[in-house]
Amino acid sequence: MYRIHLALLILTAILISESCQSPARTEQKSKRPNILFIMSDDHGYQAISAYSKRLIQTPNIDRIAQGGLLFTNACVTNSLCAPSRAVILTGKHSHLNGKIDNNFPFDTTNMTFPQLLQDAGYQTAMFGKLHFGNSPKGFDQFKILPGQGHYYNPDFITKRKATLLLKGTPPTSSPI
């Protein structure tokens, strides 16, 4: 099983490195693509109208999707929030990457696809909820919620000040 995952990781690295050639070779072929990966919690496919227009309209996300790629045949390997993100970032099932719940920190010895993108010359960033119990790896910049985070006026942890919380702005009150 370990050999299969190692082979998949190596194949992924080769494919990424082949798509990110040196500038001279890139000019001969095509420019390397920009990659925008949007992952959101607790959404069924029908919550984005690029997949199904029956529930809601999301024209801005649809516009991005029209010029890119949609995953139309995918499933989650773990329905818990942080373990699911760990699976996506590492390409390994939870029992192999070690992130089996939302309580214990992510094992940072795991290789993540953003690290492979960095090695290929991409700039990487992550914004939003991670819930790993430590800072994300493989990102040039990040702004993440501490733990589960607050839905209104949240604090954030940044790479520059990994231990400093950026305080949210208090709401302004207006007479009704």
N, C-alpha and C positions, 0 to 999 in steps of 0.2 A: 504494500500500500504506500509506504514511504517513497519507493522508487517511482511509482506512478505520479505522485504529487511533485516530486523533484523534477521528473521529466516534463510535466506540465508547466512548472515554474520556469524551467530552462527554455522550453518552446515559446512561452510568453515573452521572455526576455529577448530571445532571438527575433521574434516578430516585431517587437517594439524597436529594437535596435536597427533592424532592416528598414523600418519605416522612418527612421530618424537618421539619415545619412549625413555625411559631412556637407558643408555648404556647397562645395564644388559639385558633388554628386547630386545634391538636392536640386540644384538649378537645372541639371540635365533632365531629371525626372519631374516630379511635381513637388510643390511646397508641402512640407509636413503639415498634417492637420492640427487645428486647434481642438482641444478636447475639453468639453464641458460635461461633467458627470453630475447629474442632479439626483440626489437620493433623499427622499422624505419619509418620515415616519407615518405609519398607520394609514397609508393610502392604498386603496384597491385600484386596479387598472382604470376603472371608470371614473376616478377622481381627477383625471386629466383628459381633456376632450380630444387630444391627439390620438388616444386609444379608443374612446367611446364618447359620443356626443349625447348620450342618454341622460346623464346626471347633471353635468355642469359644463360651462364653457370657460376655457382657459386659453384665450387667443395668443397671449404672449409666449406661453410655453409651447403652444402649437406652432408658432412661427419659428421658434428655435428648432423644434422637431422636424419641420419640413426641410430644413437645410442640413439635417444630421441623420441620426440613427435612432430607431426605437427598438427596444427589446420587446418583442411580441411573443416570445416563447420562453419564459423564464419562471422560476419559482424560488422561494426562499428556502434555505437549508435550516434556518433557525428563526422562529418567530419572535424571539426576544430582541429588544432594540440593539443593545451593544454587541451581543454575540452575532447578530445578523450583519452588522457593520464590519465586524472583525472578519467574518467569512468573505465578504466582498473585498475588503482591503488586502487580505492575504491569499485568497483563492483556496483556502483550506477549511474543511469542516471544523466545527467547534471543538470536537474531541481532539483534533490535531493542532489547532492554533491556541488552545488553552482558555479561550474566553467563553466560558460556559454559562455565565450569569452576569447580572448587572452589578454585582457586589465586589468582585475581586478585580484588581488592575489587569490590563492587557499586557501580555508577555511581549516586551519590546524587542526580543531577539528574533521575532518573526519578520520575514521580508514582506514588504507591502508593495502593491503596484505603484503607488506614488514614488517610492524610492527608485523603482526601475525607470519611471518617467524622468526623474531627476538625473539619473545616470545617463539618460539619452539626451539630456540637454533641455528638458522642459522645465518651466517654472511651475510650481505647484502651490495650491492654497486650499484651505478648508475653512468653511464658515458654518457655524450652527452647532448642532448637538452631536457629541461624540459618545459621552458616558463611559469612557474607558478607565477612569480613575488615574490617568496620567496624560501627559501631553502627547499629541499625535506625532508619529514619525514619518518622515518622507515629505514634509510640507515646508516650503520656503516661508510661508506666512500662514497663520491660523488665528481665528477668533472663535473660540468655542464656549459653550455654556458649561459652567461647573455642574457636574453631576447631571441630574435630570433637567435642571434649569427652571426658570420661571417663564411663564408664557406672556406675562405683561411686564414691560420695563425690565428686562433681564440684565444681569451682570455677565461679563465675558472674561475669559482668560486669553491672553495674547502671547505670541512667541517672544516678543521683546521683554515682556514682564510676565513670565510664565506663572509666577505666584501672585501677581497683582490682579485684583478684580477691578474691572472698569465698571464703575457704578452707573446704573441706568439713570436717566433723567426723570425727576419726579413729574407726574402729570400736571398739566396746568388746569386750574379750575376756572370754569366760566359760568356765569349765571345763566340759568335756563329760563 
